Amino acid sequence: MEGKIRMARRRKGPNLKKILICISAIMLSPVIASLAVNSFPMVAGAAEKAAIISAGITLAEGGKLAIENELLTYINADTVDEIYFDAQGLVELNDDSSDETKDEEKAKEKKEEKKEGNRDGKIIFKNYGASKGTRFINLDVAGQVRNATSVKNATLIKEAKKKPDFKIKANKKPEVLIMHTHTTEGFEPYERDYYDNSHPSRTKNLDKNVAKVGEALAKKLENAGIGVIHDKTIHDSPSYNGSYERSAETVKKILKENPTIKVVLDIHRDAIQQQNGDRIAPIAEINGKKAAQVMIISGCDDGTMNMPNYLKNFRLASLFQQQIENDNKGLTRAVLFDYRKYNQDLTTGSLLIEVGAYSNSLDHAVYSAELIGDSIAKALLSLK
């Protein structure tokens, strides 16, 4: 969506009921999460196949685990000690106030931005380093792939050595599309070791959500001479359900209007929380500064997704992963190769990238986007 969108505010009157419902959902989220896990033993049993991303959980059978009011529960693929969910941002997002009121709210927001809030739980900074096990593949140059499918590791090792099937011309015509299926995904306002439930994890303010991260990435690619379109359309509000269907229509329209585009990057952020309530901020220290760790997701077709060229996407994921990790050791989490689609059938250069989590600060995520932007530019220009 073009133009600046201001921070959401709560309506009075008719929406009071909605607000109370949302607050109740947030307060009860640990209980709901626990019930969800106990109610879905098939998920716990298939933890190795479950996604750990805020984009939504898709089981191997193609089903989705979702709870009303946008409350999503995730089982960590690496350890069942962690539960992934996003129970905030449930209050209806509105932008119907007068300019004067908006200016007042903006001034108040800025004043209170670094004001200490409620200490509702801990934020733990954690670096997800290299892992061992039969599901993890070490790439030639640097970085890993986590194979959550039945595709043989040997096949993926062979594919990772191949180049994507397109060339980058860097002739100022758009060749990369950056967009966001879950555009309202937000971050902590600043680095801190606790979280405050009153701070929303979702916002339509494009200066405070993943659109800001996409903007930093786009600038780096443009500075390297690569043509970029950064689309900021909000696809996950007012309804979270159907986000991917809506973002697919956006991507199809842009691809039709710009046939020179070869790469589509859907930028998200993760949401990681442990059973005891602690939240995890995946972090790496690069050049003395904290950067949010990134995770690339490359989908695999289980035969039901009409995505026959998924391994061509995987080649690009492997190229990016090796370049990013080689340039900035510790910045990446293993590429997740799993049975998921995420509109990756639309090009042979489509990937989803998680930049940090909702416990990272916006500064962490923007810095990370700048770092991976330099690396992605190098990787793409190697295809000239």
HELIX and SHEET records of a PDB file:
HELIX    1   1 GLY A   13  ASN A   15  5                                   3    
HELIX    2   2 LEU A   16  MET A   27  1                                  12    
HELIX    3   3 SER A   29  SER A   39  1                                  11    
HELIX    4   4 PRO A   41  GLY A   45  1                                   5    
HELIX    5   5 ALA A   47  LYS A   49  5                                   3    
HELIX    6   6 ASP A   99  GLU A  112  1                                  14    
HELIX    7   7 ASN A  153  ALA A  160  1                                   8    
HELIX    8   8 VAL A  210  ASN A  223  1                                  14    
HELIX    9   9 SER A  243  GLU A  257  1                                  15    
HELIX   10  10 TYR A  310  ASP A  327  1                                  18    
HELIX   11  11 LEU A  362  LEU A  381  1                                  20    
SHEET    1   A 2 ILE A  57  THR A  58  0                                        
SHEET    2   A 2 LYS A  64  LEU A  65 -1                                        
SHEET    1   B 3 LEU A  72  ILE A  75  0                                        
SHEET    2   B 3 GLU A  82  ASP A  86 -1                                        
SHEET    3   B 3 GLN A 273  GLN A 274 -1                                        
SHEET    1   C 4 TYR A 194  TYR A 195  0                                        
SHEET    2   C 4 GLY A 121  LYS A 126 -1                                        
SHEET    3   C 4 ARG A 279  ILE A 286  1                                        
SHEET    4   C 4 LYS A 289  ALA A 292 -1                                        
SHEET    1   D 8 PHE A 136  ASN A 138  0                                        
SHEET    2   D 8 GLN A 144  ASN A 147 -1                                        
SHEET    3   D 8 VAL A 335  ASP A 338  1                                        
SHEET    4   D 8 VAL A 294  GLY A 299  1                                        
SHEET    5   D 8 SER A 350  ALA A 357 -1                                        
SHEET    6   D 8 VAL A 263  ASP A 270  1                                        
SHEET    7   D 8 PRO A 174  MET A 179  1                                        
SHEET    8   D 8 GLY A 227  HIS A 230  1                                        
END                                                                             
